[in-house]
Amino acid sequence: MNNSEYIHEAWSIVENGFDPAKQKASESLFSIGNGNMGQRANFEEDYSGKSMQGTYIAGVYYPDKTRVGWWKNGYPEYFAKVLNAPYFTGLHVVIGDELLDLAQWQVISFKRVLDIKRGVLVRTCEVQSPNGKRLAVESMRFMSMIRKDIAAVKFSVKSLNFRDIVSFVPYVDGDVKNQDANYDEKFWQITDMVNEPKQAYLQSKTLKTGFEVGFAMSADLYFNGQKVSAMPERQKSDKKIQTSITWRIGEGDALSCVNFISVNKSMDFESEMIKQVCLKNVELARSAGFDVLLKEHTEWWANKWETSDIEIEGDVAAQQGIRFNIFQLWQTYTGEDARLNIGPKGFTGEKYGGSTYWDTEAYCVPFYMSTASGEVVRNLLIYRWKQLGKAIENAEKLGFSNGAALYPMVTMNGEECHNEWEITFEEIHRNGAIAYAIYNYVNYTSDVDYLAEYGLEVLIAISRFWAQRVNWSDDKGKYVMLGVTGPNEYENNVNNNWYTNYIATWCLRYTLETIDLVKRINAGRLAAVLEMTAFDALIEVELWKKIIDNIYLPQSKGIFIQQDGFLDKDLTPVSGIPVKQRPINQHWSWDRILRSCYIKQADVLQGLFFFEHEFDLETIHRNYEFYEPLTVHESSLSPCVHSILASLIGKTDDAYQLYLRTSRLDLDDYNHEVHEGLHITSMAGTWMSLVMGFGGLRVNHGRISLNPVLPEKWQSLSFKILFRNRLLKIKVTDNEVDVRRERGEVLTVMINGNEVAI
Ligand code: BGC
């Protein structure tokens, strides 16, 4: 069988048929995880076709030595790789003397389903071995949202025409590598292996970083639905723990292996305790049984959907897109642990490395803020607060002083680990997004104590960076910022990127406002922070005000100019690029891209999105009309921002097309790269384009406002938001906006400009 199709369904991702050429893409699309660990949808059984095996454990990384053509002073020594960890859901399946392998066997029928309502991956297929044995195969697996260290796999075969011995060999394979290792090194060293029929345990340690992770495995065998006690046999291996369980079956008989795996790490336990915890937890899971674990897990999802679901009536493709995105976000980050963050690929691939980009603050914060308790985003902010010292060190390495902080472009532990000079040194706007997230959080939750306790320190350090990064230009009679890369990475080393200059001075303004606010709510704490940071209230404040009043913001005829010189470019719109040359980053030389006017992702428009309240609608409209035709959206982060602005200015058709592009980016593989993993962080942008775009949700001065617009095709759009101890359900139809308070006290909301008590 060499063809398959993905079906549009409201609550699941479905692939009908098997196409080996799509296997890697499907492995990404059907990934599962639970915030603590995750896996690509690799087959449990052997598969000798093209595949990318990927198992990832949150927070566990390896500092892979930097590899660049020419070393530049200031480069980080390493790139933090998201580590491919021991593979723990594997199962060799042997029928007689034939090894089940879908690349070698004939696939008669095949269906895989990612049940996003329940968080379960299911596969059913009918296959025939080279010797003519026909088999129905069924597998089901999940990673428990309740027991974050537990994964469970149920794998069944049914004989359709034979009588033979079936062996299941569940295993944990410690012999794993990253495909993207810079020097082809191994990143793990096995430190403990117990391969007994009654006890299977493997512990492995990451080289250099010394993370230890333990894996315990325990399996049961079922014959025609009845548990049977087969004597497992140990199978010797240096790098794997594996036990073989064997049973004879005849035509019509079914045999299932139910395997439980517990995964624990030294981030949570003393390393000498890991084994004990793993072995105990795996047995607890096994005695609870697959069905009980599944029930707890699906109840967690039911509760999650209760506050996070978005319903779109009249458009299954759009519906599937948003639910898939919400599902992946929750699989990647559940928010209890302030040491973790949201990697751009989550647990679905290796590309990008690191776990934290500006994506978290700029894109993910609103989603988690509105669909979970404030704690989740607070943890994300505290993550950065904890790394402030490293951000100050990072700035010092680049020549800044006096407690100025430059947060990294990519990090795992606070240290910068990105190493392309134009991004590492120049894409400094990321600092602004971190300040913006603090503003966003406090604006939404009213948690001003956060500012006093943590936020202010971060804001002062970021503002100090900006105050040192600008310089006075005699020629312009203004402060300028030279040699930067804006969000549009298709331009480097530019002067006066409008977005960066704007957000820099916004940070200075916001920090000054925060100093005033903390003075009012907690003068003692303000004094302590100013002392701790050796803040010079006269000199620094005076300088900041001067910069705020005199920053250079390039503009012409009502358009904010992306950077100096942008208008000298040939401004032929994107529609003039032949389709076969798109995406340009896969077809054009880099210098051609740099010289062109084509914009990788929202840049000026990113600023207008963040600071919409500081601009009038006409200005936003004009700038949208100028920049949208020049934008190629070759970053997944781009279409959502354009979609929100399009909704705002009443270009609902544009907003809809851009929405589809963001929400189905991976499902429809717009950028031809889904085989590398999913675009997790941009999925939060998809949520924004629905709730903030079509839903028109804003929060100003503690009050919610809604200005919804509905794409023509949709009968309705419903979403829920948590806001200051209330749960609101908003349903938008063509002629009505229905807002219900499902939890919490009365609240006043502005709907299309009218004040309404809910
Ligand atoms: C984008 C960045 C983003 C990174 C990770 C890049 O392609 O240009 O803005 O931070 O991907 O998502």
Residues whose N, C-alpha, C, O or C-beta is under 5 A from the ligand:
A	BS01	BGC	P344 Y357 W358 D359 P487 E489 S635
